[in-house]
Amino acid sequence: MKNNDILKKLRIALNLKDTDIIEILKLADFEISKAELSALFRKVDHKNYKECGDQIMRRFLDGLIVRNRGKRESGERPGGAGRE
């Protein structure tokens, strides 16, 4: 399964609009235009199709975490609440 397929499935499962995805990516310090985003959702054989690279997927997932949990506070470790 390609990143494009995963992004499409997450978009549907989370009921996200294009503007929501753009805002989620901004939370992870990644700028993308609406045209670039729509290219990710096109069919593979379309001339304007763009493959969703690992960086975009990673930034989207990071932004989704920030959107749902909030930004990590200083002193917190990744994957934990800062406790030892």
N, C-alpha and C positions, 0 to 999 in steps of 0.2 A: 504494500500500500504506500502510495506517495504522500508527501507532506500536503500536497494540494487536496487530496482526498480527505486527509485527517482534518485539515482546516475547514473544508466544506461540512464535514460531519459535526464538528464542534460548533460551527456557525448555526446549523439547524438545531442541534441539541440544546444550545444555550439561547436560542431565539435572538441572535445578534443581527443587527443591521450593519451596513457598510460603515456608517459613522461610528458605531460602537467599536468595531474592529480597529478603526483608525485611532480612536481614543485609547483603546487598550494598548496599542503599539506605542503611542505617545508616552504612556505611563512607564514604558520600558526604554524610553529615550530613543525611539525609532520612528522616523518620519516616513510616511508613505502616502502617495496621492490616491485619490479615488480611482483614477484610471489604472494605476499600477495594481491596486487591489483587485479591480474587476478582471485584470488579466490573469490573476491567480485562479479565478473561478471559471474561466473559459474551458471549453473542451480542448483536449490535447491537440487535435488536428486543426484548431482555429489558428489563423495567422498571427493573432495577437496574444496567444497563450504564453504565459510565463511560468516557469517552474518555481515552486515555493521552496527556497533553499532552507538549509538547516538554521541559518541565522535568523531568518524571518520567523520560522516556527519557534525557535528558542525565545526570541523577543516577545512573540505573542503569548507564549506560556508564562513568561516572567511578568508581563503586563497583566495577565489574567490573575496571577497570584496577588499582585499589588492591588488590583481592583477589588478582589474578594477579601483579602486579609489586611491590606494596608501595607505601607512601606515598613521595611525592617528597621527597627530602632538600632542605634549604634550599640555595640556590645553583644547583639544577638548573633548567634552562629547560624549559618545556613542549615535548614532542616531541623532546627530546634528553637526553643523559646529562650535561649540564652542561659539556661541552667546547666550545671555540670553534674 
